[in-house]
């Protein structure tokens, strides 16, 4: 299939979890269309697939009301530059993935500029607003903004249908990534690869991918590691982080003299860690779903500035804010938020998990299978996100009135 005289595709993923999704979309499109030229925003996975990145992915990885305000001018400048670039390059399609605040602003701005400059192309968005966690009012401004809206969770289709909005489920590349690693053989266990004590419990500490998350969560992890409670003595602490944050995290761990029983690693280079972990404490986000799918008993945590936490309490449905809990309709993963997110509360809950570890592992195995079944990955071996997303994007391109 050909894109006629234009083989350019703009694609934006402003978060680490979106980078993998973007790479899978690119893989599917490259199978169906020859000689594509991808440009936009993405990380190492998308760059590996051939993306010409105009910005680093962490430029847009901003969360929290105060952080958004502080960075408003910078983000607005980036927005204007990207709009100019799109109008200059005239891609066949604009694809945005998650990064909801920036993706919304970009689509809205493009709609206006397309009219003024007598150019248009379809706007497609993957991972729509999580209205099941943040309320239906959040979605009103998104309605009819895009030519294609695609979700990663089958449960969302009915939610959007009730709002008279078509949102298609095309599979979930995160689930497929987990399945791929679960089917791999010959991976070294954690004790061999990271020189950990093989008799100890392997506990992952995941502080998030944003600077603000690192700021608030890493100190709590450090206090947890320094805890002298004998029930926490036999633990291999492993901190998976991003390439951008590795040096900062590693230097802080060394400065507190806790490096002897703690390892800092780059998660994307050591994803098999999730397969062999015994326990995990993770920043609220996509990673909590990945850990549950890997059957790892998990505690979710989150802390931010006081204003963001206050507004969050007003807007967020805490029963649904964690992906695995939303998908299961059950509080499988406990959540420690703000004032409860401290090393004392974390250690107390972690000790309870350790004392009941066998039962916790059975529980997480059961619910992992249930999620896979509910998302169609047990029913069909041919269900594939890259293939499905590519077909839908091409369908929209072919039917669009340019």
N, C-alpha and C positions, 0 to 999 in steps of 0.2 A: 504494500500500500504506500502511496506517496502523499506528501503534503503539498502537492503542486509546486509552485515556485518558492515556497517558503518552508524551510525545515527547522525554523527556530521555535523553541519552546522556553518560556520563562517559568521557573519553578522556585518557590521559596519555602524553606523550612528553617524557622528561627530557633528551634530547640533541639537538644541532643536526641530526644526520643523521636522527633520528626525526621531527623536525618536518615534513619533506617527506613522509615516509611517512604520517604522521597526516593531513596535508592531503589526500592522495590518497584515503585511506579516507573522509574526510568528503565529498569531492566525489562519490564513488560512492553513498554513502548518501543524499545530498541529491537525487540524480537519481531514486532509487527511492522515497523517503519524503518527504512534504510536511511543512513546518513543524517541523523538528527543532530541538532546543535542546541544543547541545553545551556542556559545561562541564568544566573539569579543568586540565591543565597542558600547555602547548605554546608554540611560538614564533611568529614573525611569519607564517609560511605558514599555520599553523592558525588564528591569530587572523583572518587575511584571509578564511578560509572560515567564520568566524562563531563561533569558540570564545570563550567567556567564561573567561578564564584566572584561576585563583585563586592561582597562583604564576608567577613568571618561570621560563622553561625552565632557565636556568643555575643555579637553586637546587639542582637534582638532578644537575648535570653534574660528578660527583665520581668520581675514579678513583684507585686505589692504596690499599694497606692502611693506611698511616699517615693519609692524608687521610680515609678512611672512619672510622677510629677518632676522629680529631679532630672530625669532624662528626657523630658518632653521635647525640648528644643533640639536635642541631638537626634531623637527618633523622627521628628518632623522634617529635619534636613535630609535624613536618609530616605524618608518617604518621597519627598520631592525629587530627589536624585533618581530614585528607582522609577518613578512615573516618567520622568524625562527619558530614561534609558529605554523603557518599554515603548514609548512613542517613537523613539529613534529607530529601534531595532524591528518594530512591528512584528512581534511573534504571532504564530498561528493560534496560540492559546496561552492563557496565564493560569498557572496552577499554584495555589497556596495550601500549606499544610499546617494545621493547628495555629500556633502563634496568633491567637484569636484577635487581640487588640490591634496589632499591626496589620493583620490580614484584612480585617474589617475596614480599617482606614484606607488601605491600599485599594480595595475593591470600590469603595465609595468614591475615592478620588479619581480612579480610572474611568468610572461611569461618566463623570462630569467632563473629564479631559477628552474622552472618546468623542463625545458630541461636538465639542469645540474644535477638535482637530480632524474631524471627518474620518476617523479610523475606529474600528471596533474588532474585537475578537472575544470568544467565549471566556468567561471567568469561572473557574472550577475550584471548589474548596473541599479538602479532606479534613476530617475530624472537626465537626461543627461544635458550637458552644455546648457545654455540658449543662443543659437546662435542667437535667434531673438532679443536679447538685446545687445549681445557682439560681434556679427559678425560671419560670417561663417568660417573665418580663424581659429577661436578658436577650431573648431570641427575636423580639419584635423588630429591632433595627436591622436584623439579618435577613428578614423575610423578603424574598424576590430579588435579592442582591446578586445572586450567582446563577449561572446557567446550568450548573451541576453541583449537587451537594452530596457528599459520600461519608458514611459513618463506618466505624470499625467494630461496632457492637450491634448485633442483630436486634437486641432489645430496644435500641433507639428508634428503629423504623416506625414502630407503633406510636412512640411518643411524639415524633414529628408529624405523623399522619393526623393525630388529634389536633394539631395546630395548622392543618390544611397545607402542609409543606411536604414535598416529595424529597425524601432523603434515602438513598439506596445503600444497602449493605453489600459490600464487595469482598468481604473477608477481612482478616486481620494479620498483617505481616509480623506482628510481635508474637502472636501465637505460633505462626509458621516457623519463626526463628527458634522458638523454644522446642517445637517438635523436631526440628532439624538437629539440634544439639542433643536432645534426648535419644535420638536414633544413632548418634555417633558412637563408635567404639574406639578404644585405645587411647583415650584421653588420660593424662596423668592426674592422679589425685592431688588434692591440695597440699598434703604433707610433703610430697615429693617435689612439687613444682615451686613451692614457696618456703621450703625449709621450716615447716611448722611441726610441732610435736604431734605425731600420729595418734597419740593416746588422748589428746585434748579435743574439746568441742570446737568446731569451726564456726565462728560467728561473724557474719558480715555486717559492717557498719556503713550505710550508704547516706552521705550527707547532702545529696541533691546535686544538680548540675548548674545551679545559679549562684552567683557571688553572695547574694543576700542569704540564701539557704546555708551556704558554707559559714557565713559570719555568725549565724545564730546556733547552728547545730553542731559544728565541729567542736566548740568548747565543751558541750555536753558529752560528746563522745570521749574527749580527752579525760574528763572527770570520771566517766564510767570506767575507762581502762585503768585509771589510777586507784579505783575503788579497792580497798583491802579486804572486802568481805571474802571469807574462805570459799564460799559457794561460787565465786567468780574466778577462782584461782586457776582452774584448769581450762582456760579458754585461749584459743588462737584468734586474736583480733585481726580481721582483714578489712581494709578500707578501700573498696573499689571507687575510683573517681574518673573524671574525664581527663583527656590529654591537657586541656587548658589549665586544669586545677592541680595536676599531679605535683608539680614542683612546690607549690604553696602548701599543700597538705603534707607532703613528705617532710618539708623543712620544719613545720610546726610540730609534727610528731617527734622528730629528732630533738627539737629544742626542749621538749618536756621529758626527755630521757625515758621514753616508753617504747622505744623502737625494738627492744629485744623480743617482745612478744606480740608485736604489731607489724603488719605488712601493708604498705600502700601500693596499689596496683592500678593500672589503667583498665577500666571495665571492658571497653570494646575490644581490647587485645586479650582479655582473659575471661570471656563470657562463660566459659565452662565452669567458673567458680560457682555459679548459681546452681549448677547440677550437683555439686558435691558439698554444699554448705549444710550445716545442721540447723542453724538459726540465722535470723537476720533482723536488724533494726534499720528501717529505711524511711527516708523523707517521703512524705505523701506524694504520689505521682504514678506514672506508668510502671515504674519499677516494682511497685507492690503487686501488680497483676503478674508480672514476669516471675516474681518469687513464688507466688501461689501456684502458678502453672508448673514451676519446678518442684512443687510440693515442699517448699521450705517454710516452716513455722515462722511467721513474720509479725513484728510489731511496727506499726506506722507512727511517725512523729512529725510534728511541724511547729515552727516558731517563727515569728516575724516581728516587725516593729509594732508598737502599741496601736497606732492608728489603723494599720492594715488588719490587725487582729480584731479590733473593735468592729470595723466595717464587715469583716469576714463573718463574725458572729451574727450580724444582722442579715446577711445575704445567703450564707451557705447552709445547706441541708446536711448536717454532719452524719446522718444515717446513710447518705448516698455518696459522700465526697470521695470515699475510697473506691476505686474501680472494682476490685474483687467483691466487696460488700454489695455494691450496686448490682452487679451481675448475678449474684447469688440471692439477693434479697435477704441477707443474713449478716450478722456482725461477726464474721469469721476473724478478721484482722482487727485487733484493738487499736485505738487511735489516741495518742497523747498530744494534746494541742496546747500551745502557748504556756501558761503557768504550770500546767501538768507535764510539759515537755522539759524535764530537768533530769539530771543524772540520778537523783534519788528515786523518782518515780519509775524511770527507765530500768534501773537496776532491780527494783522490787518486782516489776512485771517480768523482767528477764529471768530472774530466779524462779518464779512460778512456772515459766515455760520450761526451764531446765529440769525442775523437779517432776514435771509431767511430760517429758520430751517424747516418749514413745507414743503416748496417746495423741499428742499434738501432731506428730508426723502422720499418724493414721488419719486424723481429721483433715489435714491439709491434702493428703493424697486423694481422699474421697471427694473433696470439693474441687480439686484440680480437674478430675475426670468429669465432674458435673458441668464445669464451665466449658470444657472442650465439646461436650455433647450438645450443650445449648447453643453453641456457636457454629454448629454444622461440621465440625472437624472430626467427629466420630462417624458421621453418616456417609461422607464422601471423601475419598482419597484424592479426588481430582479438584477439590475446592482450592483455588489458588488466587491470592490477592493480586499478584503482578499481572496475571492473565486477565482477571476480571476488571481491574482498574484500567488497563490499556484498552480493552474493548469498549468500555464506557466512555473514555476520553475521546477515542476515535469516532464513536457514534455521535457525540456532541459536536465534534469538529465537522463531520460530514453533513450534519443536519443544520448547521449554523448558517444564518443569512448574513454573509460578509458584505 
